[in-house]
Amino acid sequence: MASVNTSVQPAKASAHPGNEQTYRAPFAIMTILFFMWGFMTVWNDILIPRFKEAFTLSYFQAMLVQFAFFGAYATGGLAYYIISMISGDPIKKIGYKNGVIIGLLIAAAGSALFFPAAMITSYPFFLLALFVVGLGFAMLQIAANPYVTILGPERTASSRLNLSQAFNSFGTTIGPIIAGWLIFTVFTRPGIHGADSVKIPYLGFAGAFVLLAVLFKFAHVPSFTNTEPIGRGAGALKHPHTVLGMLAIFMYVGGEVTVGSSIVNFLGTERMGGVPKETASSYLAFYWGGLMIGRFMGAFALSDLSKSLKHIFVVLVPVAAFIAILILPGIGNALHQDWQQAAALCSFANALRYGAFLAILLIAFFLGEASPHRMLALFGSLIIILLATGMFTSGEMAKWAILGIGLFCSVMWSNIFSLAIEGLGVFKSQASSLLVFAILGGAILPPVQGAVADHWGIQFSYIVPMMAFAYIVFYGVYGYRAGRHLTVPTVAE
């Protein structure tokens, strides 16, 4: 038996990814991909109320949108892991670059299926199309997340993931505004089935993904592959912190998605003032925008900048966000009417309410002291408090408590992911596939929340994500360090 070299060799790059070099140009390209799949993923939050109305669905049935989409992540991740057990890690053979291209083309095929689904007005066909899109995104996640971690020193892997996830969240921030405008206004026609309004936008997605695949194919990015023996077997599962990390990803994605998926319908209830769907979809920007703000802060807090520079940038991000919210109404008035509706949400009173959460977030970052596991425990605890507030109060207090949750979800994915694959060496991609399988939480918990909402009301249904984030607190306190004495498994020569 011989030890496997835990490094990965770049097939086309002159520098070793295990050293101090950071590949800035490839990392910039990766941020574009993170933006695109964030922009599209959040459209599910608009599809849920659209399909619920168009097909006269219950909450449980409407939440099957997330079941199909995130169920594909689990299917793709499990299939990838089984293949890696039998014949070795596919990404290690084909390279991260080719893995990204394959993911983009699968996502393009799924997006194109929305056109025939709309033509025959079939809800199951839409779910099938979403499943195919999810398979493509699963491949992107498996390839892109570990790829970002090896584009520089391991000690700053969390910082790079937070930064790339911040651009992902920029997509999720503007996505609901654009999706709500296109689906509920531009492509909605009197006398035509409501599902027809998603046909053209998703056809545009298909074209965009094909174009990105072509551009990425000819881009000069290092295609890292493993030049050492490829590990087979259940290597990643021998690490307790990885197994517990899988459950943490399950709970985090499930919790985040249940909250985001329910906001439009939650704001439409009588206790919340019966906010119209068009306006409620714009409010989603506060929730998903919170993830963007927190991830930019996390990228600076967990970077290798000097302590003083870290503090300056961490403070500047929420300050800049608060100023942007204050001036947005003026921008809306200077532009056309469609922007005025979205900008009206950023009134002075709303800016102050959101600003209070920004202040709490800033304090939490300093209390976290740039520690990924400490941030998980602290931020998870704050989310539980906000969920309880949303459940047991009403009006503006409940509304902004739920919208503010996005700020504290921000660093969870990247911190859990980097902690779960830390020290796995040649099994990083295998572990990545397991973590992508754990995105199954986004498929399971939303329908569970929907069933609770059907019986006890949508406000009480927030008990489901509350339980999920309680586990995140556990992982941040103990789970991340379980079994860390183990070494990387060996393979036969």
Summary of the structure (lengths in Angstrom):
residues: 493
radius of gyration: 21.7
end to end distance: 6.3
largest distance: 70.1
contacts: 1895
relative contact order: 0.17
helix: 78%
strand: 1%
